[in-house]
Amino acid sequence: MVKAPFLGGINKSNKKLKPFNEFTDLIAVRKLIHKTIEICYPSYYNDEIVRFFKDYHSYERIREQALKGFSLVYLHNDKIVGTGTLEDNHINSVYIDPRYQFKGFGKRIICALLNEAEHRGYIRLGLDATPGSVPFYKRLGFNVIKEEVKWIDTVSPLFYYQMERELYRY
């Protein structure tokens, strides 16, 4: 039996971390992801790669990830400003509204996903990071395992980093 995620200590004032609900959160999560991609990704990816990421994060893909894994949303003033998913022993689709980055919301999402992974018995957790998110994940104990490149077309390289972190057992 899978234990419920540890969410204690997260809810403070008007901020709230909660499990994703496909019926009430899907539209807002897709909008959040696409907005974050549009604003953040052009600083290190070309237009073709930005379009690839937006196409990849369709309603169907977001719903599929949530059903296969464990997805969270982060609320601030009753608005979804962050999301992240744990699928098996891999973290996917961590996005924070650019207006709310560097406020600890992403860290809270990652910590809740790490805790869920520990509850599920995983000893190692992986993720794929964009060039801009590598420093964030390093601060949370992830290490770069491998630099990767995926060619979206003949002229559009998608550079990313495979990262990994050991989970601690108490």
N, C-alpha and C positions, 0 to 999 in steps of 0.2 A: 504494500500500500504506500502511495506517495504521500508524504507529509505536506500539510498546507504550507505555503510560503511564509517566511518570517517577515512580517510587515511592521512589527513593533518598533517604536522609536522613530518611525518615519513621519507619521502624521503630526505636523506642527502647524499651528495657527490655520491659515487658509490653504495650506499645501497638502496634497494627498496622493499617495501611491496606491493604485488598485489594479486588480486583474483586468485585462482587456475584455470587453463585452462586444461581440461582433454586431449586435443589434443596435447598440447605442454609441459605439466608439469608432466604427469602421470608417465612416466618411471623414470624421475629424482627424483620425490617424493618417489616412491617405493624404489629406490636405497638408497636415504638418510635415510629413515626409517629403512631399513634392516641393513645398515652400523651402524647406531646409536645403534640399538638393539645389534648387534654383539659386539660392543666395550663397551657399558655401562652396559648392563644387566647382564653379567656374574659375576659382583661384588656382586650381591645380588640374583641372580636366577641360578638354575642349567641348564644343557644343554637342558633338556626336556622343561623347561619353555621358554628358549630362542627360541627354535624351534617352540613352540606354538605361540609366538608373531610374529615370521617371517611368519608363515603360515597364521595367522589371518590377517596380513597386506598384502593381495594379491592385485593384480591390480584391481580385481573386488570389493573388500571391499573399497579400497581407492576411486574408482570411485563412488561407492554407497554412501559413506559418503558425498562426494562433491556434488552429485546431490540432496541428501536429506537435506543437510545443507549449510553452508557457509564456504568454505575453503580458506585459504590464503597460499601464499608462500613468503618467504623472500629471496631476491636476494642480493648477494654480489659479485661484479665484474662479473655480469651477470650469476652467478651460483646460483642455489637453495641451500641454506644452512639451511633453516628452513621451517616448515609448522605447521599448526594447523587448527582445524575445530570446528565450532559451529553447533551442531545439536539440534534443539529445545533449551532447556535451559541447555544444557550440552556441555562442552568442551571436545573434543576428539583429539587424535593423534597429540599432540604437540611434535615435534621432532626437535632438532637442531643438526647439524653436530658437533660431539665432538670437532673438531678443532676450532669451532666458539662459543662454550659455554662460558658463563661468560663475554660476550661482549654486553649484552643488547638486543640481537636479540629476544630471547624468551620473554622477557618482552614486547617488541614492538608488537609481535604477540598476546600475551594475552591481552594487552591493546586495540588493535584493535578489538579482539573478544568480550571483555567486552563492548566496545562502540556499536558494532553491536547488542549485546544482549539488551542493553538499548534502542536502536532505535526500536527494535522489541517489546518492552514493558515488558520484563522479569524483575522480581523484585529479583530473586534469580538465581544463576548459580551454577551448580555442575560439578564435574569432578572426575575421578578415577586416583589416583596417585601411582606410583611405590615408593618403599621405598626411593630411591635416589632423587626423585623429590619433596618430601614433603617440605623440607626447602624452595625451590624456590617458591612454591605456597603459603606458609605461608607469605613470604615477600610481596606477591602481594595481601594479604588480605583474603586468603582462610583459612578455619578452618577445621581440621579433625573432621568429624562427626562420623565415624565408621571405625574400622579396619576390614578387610575382608580377608577370605582365600577361594580360589577356588582350588579344587583338580583336577589337569590335568590328573593324573593317581594315582595309589594307593600310590606312594612314592614321588610325586612332588607337594608340596603345592605352590600355587601362592598367595603370600601375597600382598595386596594392600590396599589403603586407600580411602574411600569416603570423598571428601572434598566439601565444599560449601562456597559461598560468597554472601552477600547481594549486590544488585546493588543500586546505589544512584539515586534519582530523583531530578532534579533541577527545 
